Amino acid sequence: MKAKTSSKESSINGDNGACGGEAGVKRAIFSSVLVVALILLVIASFIIGRYPVGIAELVRFLLTGEDLTEGGILKTVVYHIRFPRIIAAIMAGAGLSAAGTAFQGLFRNPIASPDILGVASGAGFGAGLGILLSGEIAVVQTLAFAFGLLSVGLVYVAGRFVKSNSTLALILAGMAVGGVFNALLAMLKYVADPVDQLPSIVFWLMGSLASVDNRDIMFAAVPMTVGLAVLYSIRWRLNIMAMGEEEAMTLGLNTTRFRFITVVSATMVTASVVCVSGIIGWIGLVIPHICRMIVGPCHKKLLPVSALMGAVYLLFIDNIARSSASVEIPLGILTALVGAPVFLYLIATNDRSWA
């Protein structure tokens, strides 16, 4: 019995099984490809756009700070427009993917996503309220972040009243709280000014990085970094939760405390993303699936790989959104057009790599 338990703990900690061997080689190759892709996409993101920047011009400016353009327009484009947008896309993609991976592992549910506990609904209501009250971006972001956290707090309090199945209780409470905030958001749309406020609310809900600046990055960086750091440090314990709650308790894991820490950390990450970029769906649902099919179910390795792929994916989508048409396409539209067919494919192929 002791040898069997020791074997389980070794597998959980990544010493063998899905965390090593051939899976490790495949993971290393896949991670290397993603790193190269991210570097190339960052370079391309600086170059492409309505104001084209040549590679030689970009390299000279980054190395020497020399700006030969009239009025210093190159510095404005590179430092104040494209740099914060690139960083925001990387942060948002990585954050949503990591949060989705954590929720899917915690709830042992392949359709779990970062907004499963009502974060997006609460943040959407907060943003709509901010637009209705003042329209100032700082107010909108602050209320979006606050109501995103509040919604999950309400879900967690509601879930505590159910003793039989705490995981199912959280999911059902998330559906209920999300429904309430969606109804409140609909009420805000109903009373909003149809000429100015209503279009702003609708566009924000579609998701976009068009107005991101360096202040937005600083606003979201701290809670997102804290949340991601906590998720990274406890990621191997998600392997224990994936074995079932009773098995996890047998192995000495305090499942109640672990669930609370994971939910709070993933919520901080998700709320930080939503308050800056608006609601961008499907990333936290589909990207963890794809990574799990490639690198295996070991969360010790899966979570960082998912974060990396999410960063690559959203940066790629953002480049398409701002360069493929004369009017910028909201990110939520593009991620849904790509994510929904991929998810249907996973269902059609009866993928079980999450189990």
NORVEN-V924222 format. One record per residue. RES is the residue in one small letter. D_FIRST is the distance of its C-alpha to the first C-alpha in Angstrom with 2 decimals. Layout:
<<RES/D_FIRST> <RES/D_FIRST>>
This chain:
<<m/0.00> <k/3.80> <a/5.44> <k/5.08> <t/6.27> <s/8.60> <s/9.88> <k/10.74> <e/12.49> <s/14.26> <s/15.55> <i/16.64> <n/18.52> <g/20.30> <d/19.22> <n/18.97> <g/19.22> <a/21.95> <c/22.79> <g/23.73> <g/25.17> <e/27.97> <a/27.44> <g/28.23> <v/31.44> <k/32.55> <r/31.91> <a/33.95> <i/36.80> <f/36.83> <s/36.83> <s/39.67> <v/41.67> <l/41.27> <v/42.42> <v/45.46> <a/46.21> <l/46.09> <i/48.49> <l/50.88> <l/50.80> <v/51.60> <i/54.59> <a/55.69> <s/55.39> <f/57.87> <i/60.25> <i/60.46> <g/62.07> <r/65.49> <y/66.58> <p/65.59> <v/64.70> <g/65.11> <i/62.44> <a/64.94> <e/66.15> <l/62.64> <v/61.67> <r/64.95> <f/64.52> <l/60.92> <l/61.87> <t/65.28> <g/65.52> <e/68.78> <d/69.74> <l/72.91> <t/72.83> <e/75.42> <g/74.39> <g/71.03> <i/69.54> <l/66.98> <k/65.46> <t/65.32> <v/63.66> <v/61.07> <y/60.19> <h/60.84> <i/60.14> <r/57.82> <f/55.68> <p/54.44> <r/53.99> <i/51.87> <i/49.67> <a/49.40> <a/48.38> <i/45.66> <m/44.37> <a/44.55> <g/42.88> <a/40.03> <g/39.59> <l/39.60> <s/37.19> <a/34.70> <a/35.02> <g/34.60> <t/31.42> <a/30.00> <f/31.08> <q/29.75> <g/26.30> <l/26.37> <f/27.68> <r/25.93> <n/29.49> <p/31.37> <i/34.71> <a/33.99> <s/36.58> <p/37.88> <d/40.29> <i/37.87> <l/38.26> <g/42.03> <v/42.52> <a/45.09> <s/46.92> <g/47.20> <a/48.26> <g/50.75> <f/52.32> <g/52.50> <a/54.20> <g/56.59> <l/57.46> <g/58.11> <i/60.39> <l/62.19> <l/62.72> <s/63.75> <g/62.72> <e/61.89> <i/58.89> <a/57.45> <v/57.63> <v/56.11> <q/53.13> <t/52.56> <l/52.66> <a/50.46> <f/47.77> <a/48.15> <f/48.04> <g/45.06> <l/43.07> <l/44.66> <s/43.62> <v/39.92> <g/40.36> <l/41.83> <v/39.01> <y/36.38> <v/38.38> <a/38.83> <g/35.16> <r/34.27> <f/36.09> <v/33.63> <k/30.46> <s/28.88> <n/28.28> <s/29.10> <t/28.80> <l/31.18> <a/33.40> <l/33.89> <i/34.86> <l/37.28> <a/38.72> <g/39.23> <m/41.22> <a/43.32> <v/44.08> <g/44.80> <g/47.20> <v/49.01> <f/49.50> <n/50.67> <a/53.21> <l/54.37> <l/54.71> <a/56.80> <m/58.99> <l/59.51> <k/60.59> <y/62.98> <v/64.76> <a/64.65> <d/67.82> <p/67.85> <v/69.76> <d/67.72> <q/64.61> <l/63.26> <p/63.22> <s/61.45> <i/58.70> <v/58.27> <f/58.24> <w/55.69> <l/53.34> <m/53.60> <g/52.13> <s/54.05> <l/54.11> <a/57.88> <s/58.68> <v/55.88> <d/57.18> <n/55.88> <r/55.85> <d/53.50> <i/51.11> <m/51.16> <f/50.71> <a/47.51> <a/46.09> <v/44.77> <p/42.69> <m/41.48> <t/40.45> <v/38.61> <g/36.77> <l/35.84> <a/34.72> <v/32.33> <l/30.94> <y/30.55> <s/28.73> <i/26.12> <r/25.96> <w/22.42> <r/21.18> <l/22.79> <n/20.01> <i/17.64> <m/20.31> <a/20.69> <m/17.24> <g/18.67> <e/19.47> <e/16.85> <e/14.03> <a/16.02> <m/16.32> <t/12.61> <l/12.48> <g/15.41> <l/18.36> <n/21.50> <t/22.48> <t/25.94> <r/26.96> <f/25.61> <r/27.48> <f/30.59> <i/30.57> <t/30.11> <v/32.82> <v/35.24> <s/34.85> <a/35.24> <t/38.13> <m/39.89> <v/39.73> <t/41.00> <a/43.72> <s/44.90> <v/45.32> <v/47.03> <c/49.48> <v/50.77> <s/50.63> <g/50.77> <i/48.46> <i/47.11> <g/44.87> <w/42.47> <i/41.33> <g/38.18> <l/37.45> <v/38.22> <i/37.54> <p/33.76> <h/33.64> <i/35.52> <c/33.48> <r/30.18> <m/31.64> <i/32.60> <v/29.93> <g/26.84> <p/24.85> <c/23.40> <h/25.21> <k/25.12> <k/27.71> <l/28.98> <l/30.56> <p/32.88> <v/33.83> <s/34.69> <a/36.80> <l/38.61> <m/39.35> <g/40.50> <a/42.94> <v/44.31> <y/44.66> <l/46.49> <l/48.77> <f/49.71> <i/50.38> <d/52.43> <n/54.59> <i/55.33> <a/56.08> <r/58.69> <s/60.33> <s/60.40> <a/63.06> <s/66.00> <v/64.18> <e/60.63> <i/58.04> <p/55.52> <l/52.01> <g/50.50> <i/52.61> <l/51.56> <t/47.82> <a/48.03> <l/50.07> <v/47.50> <g/44.28> <a/45.00> <p/45.62> <v/42.52> <f/40.39> <l/42.08> <y/41.26> <l/37.55> <i/37.77> <a/39.84> <t/37.43> <n/34.53> <d/32.56> <r/28.83> <s/27.90> <w/27.28> <a/24.43>>
